[in-house]
Amino acid sequence: MFGISDNVKDAKLFQSFTQAVMSRAHISSEAKVKASGVQCTRSTGDMAEANIPVKEQQLCCSICLDLLTDPVTVPCGHSYCMMCIREHWDYGGDNEGCFCPQCWRRFAVRPELNRNTVLAELVEKFRETSQTSQQRSPAVCGSGSAGVLCDVCSSDKQAAVSSCLVCLVSYCADHVQPHYESPAFKKHRLVPACRKLQERICPAHDRLYEFYCRTEQTCVCYLCTIGEHKGHDTVPAETARDEKVEVIMNWNRKINQRIQQEEKVCQDLRKAIKTIKCSAQLARDEIERMFTEMLASIERMHSDVMEQLKTQEENEVRGAEGILEQVEMEIVDLRTRSAEQEETSQTCDPFEFLQNFLSLTCPSWTETLASPPPNPKVTFERVVHSVSKLQKSLEDICTTEMSNIFETIEEVQIFQRGKPRQTTPKPQAPLNPIPEPTTREDFLHYSCYLTLASSIVHPNLSVHSSKRAVKCASNNSLVNKWPQALCREGLTGRCYWEVEYSDSGICTIGLCEGVQRRKQSLAVGFGRDALSWGLDCFHLTYVFRHDNENITIPAPKSTTRVGVYLDHRAGTLSFYSVSSTMTLLHRVRSNFTQPLYPGFALWTNGWQNSTPSYFFKDHSLTSDPGHMSIKIINL
């Protein structure tokens, strides 16, 4: 295929060659007519066509800047190509209607476009007249006849119409007559007037170029063909010309094919542009609606929380104020009785004292107070903490999902640029980097509530009715599935939970990534593939597993409680031994792209003692069968 510059060059060469041939034929016929004394005349109609008082700019479309094609006139009076104004209104219009590109007059309703037949005929006549004038003009002659003067005229030199290749002289219409009339010039060869006649003469032999050497791609004379070009592939110049014309025609066909291909590409691009604009507008409208609904939902939740907070405050205050009023009245009554008893006790007359004592009543209350003592730590701080956790979770989820949304937007491309984009989001630093907590109180800020899924559980395990504990129900070692139980919740953001296990076997505290991996939980153990992580808890050691690689942690455990901290956004997973202090057992960093599902695996001592198991080969167990269980701590 040819490049764009080569196509343009070939097109210009073909155009120049065609014009030269037409000019040569026109000049030759005109010279013959003048030689026979016939005067060229033009009809009245031709004169009228040649003298149309219209400039080309007046018949050009202001959009494509070319002569009008299928001209149409809009209501404001301006005319355009039908295709140009349609595409302008299709791609350049707005919600307020279409407008004229010249005067900017706006039309509320898109005008109907009809072909202006009068203007179309005028444009066609102008185009034909321009082509005729161009063909007759010597300025466009491919042989370079523009500005060639007659070599015979002495004073007022006339424009040359022909050049003789024998005389090597250019003649005007008058001085070329002898070449048509006199037999002496019969063998002279006339060509359209050209400037550089000497270039048609072989400098080595002073003879006219009459042949073309295909071997060296140059024009040669007859003596050259029998001299230095002997044995070369030479043909007459006319034959070579016909061959080159055929080559140019082939080039032109390829150019036309390329033009058709480019026009098809343009149509496809216009269609793609229109499609992406419409799709983007629909997406904007839908996204605007969804964000409006999300904001309204958040506003409703905010209103519900504030209303519930206010209701709880009013109920508690109202109840406390009622009890307060009752207690205050009781205090007044008790003080009144105390004053009466004090006054009676100070009476000296025994008879009067005994009479007054009979009127006194014994207190009837019990040792406990009528109202319970108020909670000294009554506060809504836990509510604020819960809302803070919600805020952090929303920020984490929004940050992760916004990253995915931005990458999805960038994947909408008209042109495929290189390799397809990776669909897995890249790890990014959190918007507000928060260091990992150090104390248990700090970890509890990120506590989460987990429940076990009884539907995905090993036959040897039994899940408690609370869905917060699991234990070994049997010791059937013939079941070649991992004795694991998974939680229902998929975790993202920052989360913390604690588990406590019995010290009579092996337990694994693990996590797996994604819904598909969760469905395969019994087929592959925690840490045995790239989508799961597990911490095996033995009698005196811990073993961290991931992607079937093991890391032994030779730290004696001082407690049977383990805390797990997950920062999904930062890609951090940490295991801690929980006692009076938090002891880091192991920390791993990864690129989490899907929610993580916590889970547990359990083995009792008796299971391995009865029959060797392929699950553990490097750690021996005690002979005590024991009972293995694990539970999730309420934080």
Secondary structure by P-SEA (a helix, b strand, c coil): cccaaaaaaaaaaaaaaaaaaaaaaaaaaaaaaaaacbbbbbcaaaaaaaaccccccccccccccccccccccccccccccaaaaaaaaaccccccbbbbcccccccccbbbbbbaaaaaaaaaaaaaaaaaaaaacccccccccccbbbcccccccccccccccccccccccccccccccccccccccccccccccccccccccccccccccccccccccaaaaaccccccccccaaaaaaaaaaaaaaaaaaaaaaaaaaaaaaaaaaaaaaaaaaaaaaaaaaaaaaaaaaaaaaaaaaaaaaaaaaaaaaaaaaaaaaaaaaaaaaaaaaaaaaaaaaaaaacccaaaaaaaaaaccccccccccccccccccccaaaaaaaaaaaaaaaaaaaaaaaaaaaaaaaaccccccccccccccccccccccccccccaaaaaabbbbbbbccccccccccccccccccccccccccccccbbbbbccccccbbbbbbbbbccbbbbbcccccaaaaaacccccccccccbbbbbbcccbbbbbcccbbbbbcccccccbbbbbbccccbbbbbbbcccbbbbcbbbbbbccbbbbbbbbbbcaaaaaaccccccccccccccccccccccccc
